[in-house]
Amino acid sequence: MAGPALDDHPARLIAADWGAHLARDRRRSVHTIRAYVATAHRLVNFLGRHRGEAIGVAMLARVEAAELRAYLAQRREEGIGNASAARELSAVRGFLAFAAKQAGGEVALPRLRGPRVKRGAPRPLSPADAVALAEDVSDEARAPWIGTRDFAVLLLLYGAGLRVGEAMALTGAALPLGDTLVVTGKRAKTRIVPLIAPVRDAIEAYVAACPYPTGRELPLFRGARGGPLSADLIRRAVRAARGRLGLSERTTPHALRHSFATHLLGRGADLRALQELLGHASLSSTQVYTGVDAAHLLDVYRNAHPRA
């Protein structure tokens, strides 16, 4: 049975109010608000199709665990990974709690476990999970500008394949940003890496929000008191986020660089070109990613082939 269109659901207004609450009272970042409100709309639309009627605030206060499981199952079928599913569940819980308060009732959320990660060999994060990790770290920051900074750093590691130390070493000389970025790696060796639009936008948003001045000799990424940002702070933030998202213990800032390399290789990148992008002195350092990618393909084969 076809459910009502999204615009017919009274609960869509609650989703908008929730977005305003996240911005005003929780001081969440723009990208987080956009993602969470989109999740709220998806949930409302799903419930409308599932129940075959328009969804109002009172109905949101009575959502059952089975319905949330069905919603998350649909999202997994659409291709989201464990970290994205965990963030989706977090957003859903926040939205339902807000709706229950708006309805004047007690907040009694359905009990539902988040996704579990199978133990085994480490695998690169999916693109969606890499972004989900960055968003989760951003959400937990103690100040909005710090959240914007952390999001930019982690997106830079994944989007450009930088080592965390290389990101920390960037200065205001990198500004204004263009299509490429000059990076100084090990042994003071410089390389040029492409800077894709989402990464550039994230860094520019951080620069605009940062309360400290930029200068050619000053660090680009600043700590809470204005000094250079410590790589250990980023590592600790990622360690906390991976626990919340159910990711492997091998999920570190360096794992984002690892994911960058593996995804490029999986999309047909030349090994020599990848060597240059990563700043490896030896091709043998880059060749490790061929083995990781082969292992991933073998997993896909074993899970998908009828005679595997």
C-alpha positions in Angstrom: 0.0 0.0 0.0 1.5 3.4 -1.0 1.9 5.7 1.9 1.3 9.4 2.0 3.9 11.8 0.5 6.5 13.2 2.8 4.9 16.7 2.5 1.6 15.2 3.9 3.2 14.2 7.2 2.6 16.6 10.1 5.8 15.2 11.7 7.9 16.9 9.0 7.4 20.2 11.0 8.9 18.5 14.1 11.9 17.5 12.0 12.4 21.2 11.1 12.0 22.2 14.8 14.5 19.6 15.7 17.0 21.0 13.2 16.5 24.5 14.8 17.0 23.0 18.3 20.3 21.3 17.2 21.6 24.6 15.8 20.4 26.9 18.7 20.6 24.7 21.8 23.1 22.0 20.9 25.3 24.1 18.6 25.8 21.3 16.1 27.6 22.0 12.9 25.8 22.7 9.6 26.7 19.4 8.0 25.5 17.5 11.1 22.2 19.3 11.2 21.7 18.6 7.5 22.4 14.9 8.0 20.3 14.5 11.1 17.3 16.3 9.7 17.5 14.2 6.5 17.5 11.1 8.7 14.4 12.4 10.5 12.6 12.9 7.2 13.6 9.4 6.0 12.3 7.9 9.2 9.0 9.7 9.0 8.6 8.8 5.3 9.4 5.2 6.1 6.9 5.0 8.9 4.2 6.6 6.7 4.7 3.8 4.1 5.0 1.2 6.8 1.8 2.1 8.5 0.0 3.5 5.5 -1.0 6.7 7.1 0.3 10.2 7.9 2.7 10.4 10.8 2.1 12.9 13.5 4.0 13.7 16.7 1.9 11.4 18.9 2.8 8.4 16.6 6.5 9.2 16.8 6.3 8.9 20.6 5.0 5.3 20.1 7.4 3.9 17.6 8.2 0.3 18.3 11.6 -1.4 18.2 10.5 -3.7 15.3 9.8 -0.6 13.2 13.2 0.8 13.9 14.8 -2.5 13.0 12.9 -2.6 9.7 14.0 1.0 9.0 17.7 0.3 9.7 17.5 -2.9 7.6 16.2 -0.8 4.7 19.1 1.6 5.1 21.6 -1.3 5.2 20.1 -2.6 2.0 20.7 0.9 0.5 24.4 0.4 1.2 25.3 2.2 4.4 28.1 0.6 6.6 28.3 -0.1 10.3 29.5 3.4 11.3 26.8 5.1 9.2 24.2 2.8 10.6 25.3 3.6 14.2 25.1 7.3 13.4 21.7 6.8 11.8 20.5 5.1 14.9 21.9 7.9 17.1 20.1 10.5 15.0 16.8 8.5 15.1 17.0 8.3 18.9 17.6 12.0 19.3 14.8 12.8 17.0 12.3 10.5 18.7 13.3 11.8 22.1 12.8 15.4 20.9 9.4 14.5 19.4 8.3 12.8 22.7 9.1 15.9 24.6 7.2 18.1 22.1 4.2 15.8 22.6 4.4 16.3 26.3 5.0 12.6 27.1 7.7 10.7 28.8 10.8 9.8 26.7 10.7 6.0 26.5 12.7 5.0 23.5 12.6 1.5 22.1 15.5 -0.6 23.2 17.6 -1.4 20.2 21.3 -2.4 19.9 23.5 -0.8 17.4 25.3 -2.7 14.7 28.1 -5.0 15.7 31.4 -5.4 13.9 32.8 -8.9 13.2 36.2 -9.6 14.6 38.9 -10.4 12.0 41.4 -8.8 9.7 41.2 -5.0 9.5 39.5 -3.6 6.5 39.5 -0.1 5.1 36.5 2.1 6.0 33.9 2.6 3.4 33.6 6.1 2.1 30.3 6.6 4.0 31.9 5.3 7.2 34.9 7.5 6.8 32.6 10.5 6.7 30.5 9.2 9.5 33.6 8.9 11.7 34.5 12.5 10.9 31.0 13.7 11.7 30.9 11.8 15.0 34.1 13.3 16.1 32.8 16.7 15.1 29.6 16.2 17.0 31.4 15.4 20.3 33.7 18.5 20.2 33.4 20.9 23.1 33.0 24.0 20.9 31.4 24.4 17.4 34.6 25.7 15.8 36.6 22.8 17.2 34.1 20.4 15.7 34.5 22.1 12.4 38.3 21.8 12.8 38.2 18.1 13.6 35.8 17.4 10.7 38.2 19.2 8.3 41.3 17.3 9.6 39.7 13.9 9.3 38.2 14.6 5.9 41.7 15.8 4.8 43.3 12.5 5.9 40.7 10.5 4.0 40.2 12.8 1.0 43.9 13.5 0.3 45.7 10.5 1.9 47.8 12.6 4.4 49.5 11.3 7.4 48.2 13.0 10.6 51.6 14.6 11.2 51.5 16.0 7.7 48.2 17.6 8.3 49.4 19.1 11.7 52.4 20.6 9.9 50.3 22.6 7.4 50.5 26.4 7.9 48.6 29.3 6.7 50.8 29.3 3.6 48.4 26.7 2.2 45.7 29.5 2.0 43.9 30.4 -0.2 43.1 26.8 -1.1 43.2 25.7 -4.7 42.7 22.4 -6.6 46.0 21.0 -5.1 47.9 21.1 -1.8 51.6 21.1 -1.3 52.5 18.6 1.5 55.8 18.1 3.3 56.2 14.4 4.3 58.9 12.3 5.7 62.5 13.3 5.2 61.2 16.8 4.3 60.1 15.5 0.9 57.3 17.6 -0.6 54.5 16.3 -2.9 51.4 17.7 -4.5 48.1 16.1 -3.8 44.7 16.9 -5.3 42.2 18.7 -3.1 38.7 17.6 -3.9 35.8 20.0 -3.3 34.3 18.5 -0.1 37.7 18.6 1.6 38.4 22.1 0.4 35.0 23.2 1.6 35.5 21.6 5.1 38.9 23.4 5.5 37.5 26.7 4.4 34.6 26.3 6.8 37.1 25.7 9.6 39.2 28.7 8.7 36.1 30.9 8.7 35.0 29.6 12.2 38.5 29.5 13.8 38.8 32.3 16.4 42.5 32.7 15.8 44.2 34.6 13.0 45.9 32.8 10.1 49.3 33.7 8.8 51.8 32.1 6.5 54.1 31.0 9.3 51.3 30.0 11.7 49.9 26.5 12.0 46.7 26.0 9.9 45.1 23.7 12.5 45.0 25.3 16.0 44.4 23.9 19.4 41.7 25.2 21.8 44.2 27.8 23.2 45.5 28.9 19.9 48.7 26.8 19.7 49.4 24.0 17.2 46.9 21.2 17.2 48.3 18.0 18.7 48.0 14.8 16.7 47.3 13.0 19.9 44.1 14.9 20.4 42.9 13.7 17.0 43.9 10.1 17.8 42.0 10.2 21.1 38.9 11.7 19.4 39.0 8.9 16.8 39.5 6.3 19.5 36.4 7.5 21.3 34.3 7.7 18.1 35.2 4.2 17.0 33.7 2.9 20.3 30.5 4.8 19.7 30.2 3.7 16.1 31.2 0.0 16.7 34.3 0.2 14.4 37.4 -1.9 14.6 40.1 -1.1 17.1 42.3 -0.6 14.1 40.3 2.4 13.1 42.8 5.2 13.6 43.6 8.5 11.8 46.2 6.5 9.8 43.4 4.1 8.8 41.8 7.0 6.9 45.0 7.3 4.8 44.9 3.5 4.3 41.3 3.7 3.1 42.2 6.5 0.7 44.9 4.3 -0.9 42.8 1.2 -1.0 39.8 2.9 -2.5 41.9 4.6 -5.2 43.6 1.3 -6.1 40.2 -0.5 -6.2 39.0 2.2 -8.7 41.9 1.5 -11.0 44.6 3.9 -9.8 48.1 3.3 -11.2 50.5 2.0 -8.5 53.2 4.5 -9.4 50.7 7.4 -9.3 49.5 6.1 -5.9 53.1 6.0 -4.7 53.5 9.7 -5.5 50.2 10.6 -3.9 51.1 8.8 -0.7 54.7 10.1 -0.6 56.2 6.7 -0.4 60.0 6.6 -1.1 59.8 3.0 -2.3 57.2 1.3 -4.5 57.3 -1.7 -2.1 55.7 0.5 0.6 52.8 1.1 -1.8 52.4 -2.5 -2.9 51.0 -3.5 0.5 47.7 -2.0 -0.7 47.5 -4.5 -3.5 47.4 -7.3 -0.9 44.7 -5.6 1.1 42.6 -5.0 -1.9 43.0 -8.6 -3.0 41.8 -9.8 0.4 38.8 -7.6 0.2 37.9 -8.9 -3.3 38.3 -12.5 -2.0 35.8 -11.8 0.8 33.4 -10.4 -1.8 33.9 -13.5 -4.0 33.4 -15.9 -1.1 30.2 -14.2 0.1 28.7 -13.8 -3.4 29.7 -16.7 -5.6 27.3 -19.6 -5.5 30.1 -22.2 -5.6 32.6 -20.4 -3.4 
